[in-house]
Amino acid sequence: MLKKEAGRKMRKLLAVVLFLLLPAAAGAATVAIDGAAGDWEDKGAVYENLDNGRGERGIKRVWVTHDAEYLYFRIDWWQDG
């Protein structure tokens, strides 16, 4: 029950954070939807959690960018070791 509630709170928090950070997204740039991270390297993450304190779970970094037609998100997750 507690894990389910914590997950819901995390999703709500992520939605609010992304909404607030959208104006801070790097300049307009198209990214290739190909699974490679190279297009994102010069964009700069809008959120970083490098010391998550959650036993290697949760969101590590978030990037946001856009072009004339689309809004792009990249989210890196902590992986269990």
Backbone bond lengths (Angstrom), bond angles and torsions (degrees), N, CA, C in turn:
res aa  C-N    CA-C-N  psi(-1)  N-CA   C-N-CA  omega(-1)  CA-C   N-CA-C  phi
1 M - - - 1.454 - - 1.529 110.81 -
2 L 1.335 116.44 -44.98 1.463 119.49 -179.22 1.518 111.54 -66.36
3 K 1.344 117.57 -38.48 1.456 120.66 179.10 1.518 110.94 -64.36
4 K 1.330 116.91 -39.81 1.458 121.42 179.60 1.530 110.55 -63.35
5 E 1.314 116.56 -44.93 1.470 121.48 178.52 1.521 110.90 -65.13
6 A 1.320 117.86 -41.07 1.468 121.11 178.34 1.528 110.36 -63.53
7 G 1.325 116.93 -39.83 1.463 120.78 177.51 1.516 111.78 -62.42
8 R 1.325 116.76 -41.95 1.467 121.14 177.69 1.526 111.00 -62.84
9 K 1.313 116.35 -43.64 1.466 120.36 179.48 1.525 110.66 -64.19
10 M 1.348 117.21 -38.74 1.461 121.12 179.60 1.531 110.35 -64.16
11 R 1.328 117.70 -42.09 1.471 120.49 179.12 1.524 111.11 -64.82
12 K 1.328 117.13 -40.78 1.464 120.38 177.96 1.528 110.50 -64.54
13 L 1.318 116.24 -43.52 1.460 120.50 179.25 1.525 110.52 -62.26
14 L 1.326 117.05 -43.70 1.462 120.67 178.61 1.528 110.87 -60.34
15 A 1.321 117.74 -42.80 1.459 121.17 179.05 1.527 111.07 -60.94
16 V 1.318 117.03 -43.61 1.469 120.73 179.25 1.520 110.95 -66.01
17 V 1.324 117.30 -44.77 1.463 121.56 -179.52 1.524 110.20 -61.09
18 L 1.323 117.01 -46.84 1.468 119.60 179.91 1.519 111.38 -62.51
19 F 1.322 117.53 -40.88 1.459 120.88 178.32 1.531 111.24 -61.39
20 L 1.323 116.55 -42.36 1.462 120.43 -178.91 1.526 112.48 -72.40
21 L 1.326 117.54 -28.74 1.453 120.98 -176.17 1.526 113.62 -91.96
22 L 1.311 118.68 -9.54 1.465 120.03 -178.86 1.523 113.02 -54.65
23 P 1.331 119.40 -43.62 1.459 117.88 178.48 1.531 113.14 -63.59
24 A 1.323 116.99 -23.24 1.461 120.52 -179.30 1.521 112.88 -86.65
25 A 1.312 116.47 -0.40 1.468 119.97 -178.43 1.519 109.81 -60.23
26 A 1.324 114.09 147.24 1.471 119.56 179.61 1.518 110.10 -57.08
27 G 1.313 116.90 161.02 1.451 122.91 -178.58 1.514 113.30 -49.64
28 A 1.317 115.60 162.38 1.456 121.58 -176.48 1.519 111.25 -57.80
29 A 1.317 115.92 130.64 1.453 121.13 179.11 1.515 109.70 -162.94
30 T 1.304 116.09 132.36 1.453 120.51 176.10 1.519 109.39 -79.84
31 V 1.319 116.02 142.18 1.461 120.96 175.15 1.526 107.96 -120.07
32 A 1.304 115.57 147.10 1.462 120.89 177.19 1.524 109.04 -78.59
33 I 1.311 116.72 132.54 1.460 121.26 177.62 1.528 106.81 -90.48
34 D 1.323 115.46 78.95 1.462 120.67 -174.41 1.527 113.04 -132.06
35 G 1.328 117.05 4.17 1.456 120.54 179.50 1.519 114.32 85.33
36 A 1.327 117.59 -11.24 1.464 121.04 178.06 1.532 109.10 -86.98
37 A 1.321 116.42 141.90 1.462 121.11 -175.59 1.524 113.83 -89.19
38 G 1.327 118.37 -4.71 1.459 121.56 -173.89 1.512 115.72 -57.45
39 D 1.332 117.96 -33.77 1.465 120.96 -179.61 1.520 112.65 -66.77
40 W 1.304 116.50 -19.72 1.460 120.68 -174.85 1.520 113.80 -93.95
41 E 1.306 118.12 -15.83 1.461 121.16 -171.01 1.527 113.84 -58.65
42 D 1.315 118.15 -34.08 1.472 120.03 -178.92 1.522 112.95 -91.29
43 K 1.321 118.41 3.70 1.464 121.19 -176.91 1.525 112.86 -86.02
44 G 1.307 117.34 -32.87 1.457 120.09 -176.70 1.516 110.93 81.05
45 A 1.297 117.06 125.59 1.465 121.93 179.79 1.521 110.48 -68.99
46 V 1.333 116.49 142.10 1.464 120.69 176.63 1.521 111.28 -90.58
47 Y 1.336 116.11 -11.29 1.465 121.42 177.02 1.521 107.69 -148.16
48 E 1.333 116.14 135.32 1.463 121.36 175.99 1.519 109.29 -137.74
49 N 1.312 115.94 133.95 1.453 122.73 176.30 1.526 106.26 -129.35
50 L 1.316 116.05 77.67 1.457 120.81 -173.53 1.523 113.08 -80.01
51 D 1.320 117.44 -19.39 1.465 121.63 176.94 1.523 106.74 -125.09
52 N 1.329 116.29 77.99 1.459 119.92 -168.63 1.519 115.58 -72.66
53 G 1.309 118.91 -24.19 1.450 120.10 178.19 1.519 114.03 61.58
54 R 1.316 119.33 18.51 1.461 123.12 -178.18 1.522 111.19 -117.58
55 G 1.289 118.55 24.07 1.449 119.85 179.59 1.517 112.44 66.86
56 E 1.317 116.62 41.39 1.469 121.97 176.69 1.525 113.21 65.29
57 R 1.321 118.64 41.36 1.458 122.67 175.33 1.515 109.42 -133.39
58 G 1.306 116.29 153.84 1.450 121.30 175.88 1.523 112.18 105.03
59 I 1.305 115.27 -168.41 1.459 122.43 -175.96 1.522 109.88 -82.65
60 K 1.321 115.78 134.34 1.462 121.51 178.60 1.534 110.65 -99.85
61 R 1.349 117.32 -51.55 1.471 121.44 179.59 1.527 109.72 -145.36
62 V 1.355 115.40 151.77 1.464 121.59 175.94 1.521 108.18 -132.71
63 W 1.330 115.95 132.84 1.457 122.89 173.65 1.527 108.35 -118.09
64 V 1.324 116.39 148.76 1.462 121.98 175.84 1.525 107.40 -140.34
65 T 1.321 116.26 134.57 1.462 120.99 173.07 1.522 107.96 -150.88
66 H 1.310 117.50 176.52 1.465 121.04 -177.57 1.517 109.61 -153.88
67 D 1.314 114.94 164.23 1.453 121.32 167.96 1.524 106.13 -130.75
68 A 1.314 118.39 -164.55 1.464 120.98 -176.23 1.528 112.69 -64.94
69 E 1.332 117.54 -23.07 1.456 119.95 -174.74 1.525 115.08 -114.71
70 Y 1.324 117.98 -29.47 1.463 120.39 -169.02 1.524 112.60 -131.43
71 L 1.319 113.87 156.84 1.451 123.07 172.34 1.528 105.99 -110.46
72 Y 1.333 118.23 130.12 1.456 123.20 -175.67 1.522 110.28 -115.38
73 F 1.325 116.20 138.49 1.461 122.93 175.60 1.518 108.54 -124.83
74 R 1.304 115.63 143.29 1.463 121.29 168.54 1.520 106.18 -131.06
75 I 1.316 116.29 129.52 1.459 121.50 178.84 1.515 108.62 -125.99
76 D 1.322 116.56 123.50 1.462 122.24 174.18 1.526 107.70 -99.77
77 W 1.325 115.94 132.20 1.455 122.68 -179.11 1.506 110.48 -105.69
78 W 1.324 116.29 149.18 1.459 120.41 168.85 1.521 107.34 -68.60
79 Q 1.291 117.36 140.11 1.467 122.60 178.61 1.522 108.79 -107.77
80 D 1.315 115.89 142.52 1.464 119.29 173.71 1.512 109.33 -62.85
81 G 1.320 117.50 136.04 1.453 121.78 -176.30 1.466 115.96 -82.56
